[in-house]
């Protein structure tokens, strides 16, 4: 393999990162008298529009420095969408072929984005078949399976190097509560929660990590029972988070709490976010926001002040025909009115009612 080609590939990827300013940290409006601040780290402003841009860059660099990628390597990934969009972007940058193996029900908006960046989509009818099919395709063409679900937790340098955790703490430095009481994230690969969990321990912060999990996902059950092979065998309706099995990158020991969030609540939360802030986000952001509200209500009950940080993972544009479509919600049997009422009451009174 040409070391000169690898050096140039790494330069291209690093130059792309250098051209991009850091992502914004927005304030969600809460009553001033609460003494609690809620922030959303806006990952939708990355060049490919989602948190997964960071992961794709890390996976590419990891494979390059491990000698897995050369000038003629076909890249393969098992992805429900956003990771593949970002990987297609980087593959095109390096002049490499890219194939995304994904469930047939992946949103058309994401499929179009992958194809826009020059990638090809390979569909499977059974969501759990993506792993084996990606391995088969990589072996068949002599390509490289990027395997986000295995390498997400190790491809990112959790000690720093401008990872998302380091970025958040740098941006919080001048806030009135610079060290968050809680950081709230979802889990798709488990890489983001692993990065935050390791970083706060390494930097000796008191911050706790909460992972929110949607319906049908295996992560909550695995964390609660400490069963690493826990499975539901069911797909998540919240693209980007939730898995039918526990992925190898999920590190339960760095997580302080997990909260299960109904899908209707995730849908309601992104509607409320848009109404209160003007930000148009995807379903995984709604899952995290709903969990963050619960933690803030608990802090209020305990008389605590502080800050809570969560993520705006991607833009709602990708879900115009699903999450923001009332007909789609009805077809899925999702009634967003009850959780919306819970959140409205919380923002008015500070009290949290269970659904």
N, C-alpha and C positions, 0 to 999 in steps of 0.2 A: 504493500500500500504506500502511496506517495506521501511522505511526510510534508512535502511542500504544499500539496493539495489540502491536507489537514490543517496546516498553519493558516492558509488562506480562508478556509471554511470557518475556523474559530474567529479570525479577524472580522469576517463579515457579520457573524452573529453578535460579537461584542460591539461592533460599530453600530449595529441596529439598536442595541440597548442604550448606547451612549447618545443616540439621537433623540431618544424618548425622555421627556421629563417624567418625574415621579408621579404616580397617580394621586388624585385628590383625596382629601379626608373631609367629608361633609359632616355638618352638624345636623342632627335630627332635632326639631324643636320640641322641647319638653318644658313644663312649667318651671320657671326660674327658682321658685321657692323649694323645689325638691332637692336642690343641691346635687343633682345627678346629671351628667352629660352623656349623650349617646352620639357616637360617631359611626359613619359608614365609609369604609375605604373603597373608593370607586375604581374597581378593576375593569370597568367597561371601557375605559379610555385607552387601553392598550391598542396597538395597531390592529390586532385581530379581534378586539372587542370583548375580551373576557379575562378572568383570573387565570385561565389555562394558558395564556401567552407565557407567563412565567414558567409554568411547568414544561411546556413544549421547548422553550429555550434551554432549560436545565437538562432535559432528556437528550436533546441534540448534542449539547456540549459533553455530557457524560458518555454518550456513545462514541463521539469523536475521539475523546482523549483515551478511551479504552480500546481504540483501534477497530471498532465495529463498523464504521462507515467509511467508504471510499467514493471516488468519483463516479462509479457505476452502480452503486448500491441502491436497490429498491427498498424504500422504507414502508413498513407495514405497522398499523396500529389497530387495536380493538378500542373503539370509542363510540360513545353515544352522541358525539357531536363537537363540542367546543374544543376539546383537546385536539381533535383531528383538524379542525379549522386552523388552529395555530400551527400545528405540525406541517400542514400543507403549505402554509406561508413560508416557513423556514426551509422546507424541501425545495420550493421554487427558488428561493434565494440561493441555494447551493446547486441548483440545476439537477435535482434528483427526482426520480419518480416516487410518487406516494400513493398508497392505497389504504383507505379506511374501511375496516370491517365493522359494521354497525347493524343494530336491529332495524328491520324494515319500517318500523313506525317512528323513526327519528324525524324530527320536524323538517319540513321541506326547506325552510329558511336556512337551516344549517347545512343540508345537503348542497344547496346552491352556493353557499360560501366556500365549502370545500372544493367544489368544482371551479369556482371563480379563481381560487389560488392554484389551480392546475392539478388538484388531487382527483383520484377516482374513488367511487364508493362501491363497496362490495357488501350486499345485504344478506342477512340471515333472518330466518323466520322465528327462531327460538333465541331470545336474548342471551341466554347462558352459553350459546354456541360460539359467541364472538372470540373467545380465547383460543379454542382449538382451531378455529378456522384461520385466525391470524397466524398461528404457528404453522399451519399447513401451507398457507400461501408463501410465507417467508422461506420455508424449506424448499418449496417447489421452484421458486425463482432465484434461490441463493441470496435472498435479501436479508434485511435486519428487522426483527420485530422489536419495536421500541418499548412495548410492554409497560405502559404507564402504571398499571395496577401493581406491579412488582417494584419498579424502580423510583416511584415518586418520592418516597421517604428518604432515599439515599442520593438521588441525583441533585437535590437542592442542599447547599451548604447551610445547615441550620445555625452555625456560629455567626454568620453575617454574610458578607459579599452582596449586600443590597437585596437580601431576600425580603419577603413581605413582612416578616416580623420586625426586622431591623428598620425597615421603612416606617412602619407604624409608630414605633417607639421614638424615632427621630422626629416625626411630625408632631407627636404628642408633647414634646419637650417643653413647650411654652404654654401649654394648657393649664387650667387651674388644678386639674387632677392628672398629672402627667403619666403616672403609672396606672394603667387600667385595673379596675377590680376584676373585670371579666373580659375575655375575648371570646366571641361566639362565632363558630364556623360550622359549615356542613361537612360531610365526608363523602367523597366520591371514590377517590383512591385512598384517602387517609393521609396524603402527603402534607396538606396544609395544616391539619391539626398536629401532625408530628413536628413540623417546622416550628410552629408557635410554642408547642409544649416543651420542646427541647430548648428553644431560645430563652424562654423566661426562666428556666432552671439554670441555664448556663450563665445568664446575666444576673442571677440571684434576685429576680423580681418576685413580688408576692402575687402577681396576676394569676388568676385561675382560668383554665380553659374549659369551655362548654362546647360540646358538639351536639348539634341538632340533627335529628334523623327523621326522614319522611316515612309515610306508610310503606309497608312491604319490605323495608330495608332490613338487612341482617346486622348492621353495626350495633344498634342499641341492645339487641338481645345478646350479642357476643360480649359486649362490655359489661352488661348487668350480670351475666352468668359466668364470665371469664371462660367462655367456650370459644376457642379460636376457629373452630370449623363450623360454627353456627351458620345455618342457612335458612332462608325462607323460600328460595327458588322462584321468587316473584319479582317482576320488574318494578322500578319506581316510576311514578308519573312526573316526578320532579327531575327534569333533565339536569345532569351534572352531579347530583348527589343521590345517595341511596343505592345499594347494590343487593342482588339476590344472594350473594355469598360475601364472606368477610375477605377483603382483599389483602394480599401480603404486605402492602404499605401501611395498613392500619396499625397504629401503635397504641393500644389501650392504656398502658401504664402512664402516659403523659397527659391523660384526660382526667379532669377533676369531676366533671358531671356530664351526663347526656340527657337530652329532653326529646321525647317523641312528639312530633308535630303533625296533626292531621293535614292532609292535602288541601282540604277546603280552607284551612287557616292560612296556609302558604299563599293560596290564591287571593284570599281577602287582604293579606298583609301588603301585597304588591299594589293592589288597588288603593289602599290607604296611603302607602308611600307616595304614590303618584299625586294623590289629592293634596297631601300635606307638604310635599317638597318639590313636586314637578319632575322628580326622577322616575324614569320608566325602566323597571328592572325585571329580570327573569324570576322564575319560581323559587330557585334556591336562595335568592335574597329574601324572599318572603318567609321562607322557613327560618332563616337566621333571625330576621327581625321579630318574628313572633316569639322565638325563644328569648331574645334579648329583653323584650317587654316583660316576660315572666320574671326574669332575674332582677330587673329594675323594681318591679312590684315587691319582690321579696326584700330588696335592699330598703325600700321605703318602710315596709313593715318593721324591719329591724332597726330603723332609725339611722341607717348608714348613708353616707354621701360618697361620691366617687365618679368614675367614668366607666363606660362600657363601649367596646369597639366591636363592630361586626363588618361584614363585607357586602358591597354591592357587586355581585359576581359577574353579571353581564347585562346587556341591554334588553329591554322588553320588546324591542323590534323583532327579535328572533322568534317571538311567541305571539305575534299579532293574531294568528289564526287558531291559537289554542288557548293559552292562559288568559288572554284578554278578550276572548270570544265567548259571549254568554251562551251561545248555542252549544259550543264545545263543552262548557262547564255542565250544562244540563244533560248532555249525552253521557258525561262521566258520572253523573249523579252527585255533583259537588254543589252544595248550598253554602255560599259564602256569607250569608246574612248573619247567622249566629256568631261566628268568630269575629266578624266585623263589629258587631255590637259589643262583644267582650273588649276589643281593643279601644273602641270609642269611649266606653265607660272607664277603662284604665287611664286613658289620656286626660279624661276629665276629672277623675277622682283619685287616681293612684291605686285603686283597688283592682284586684284580679279575680274574675269569676271563672270557674271551670266550665268547660262546655258540657 
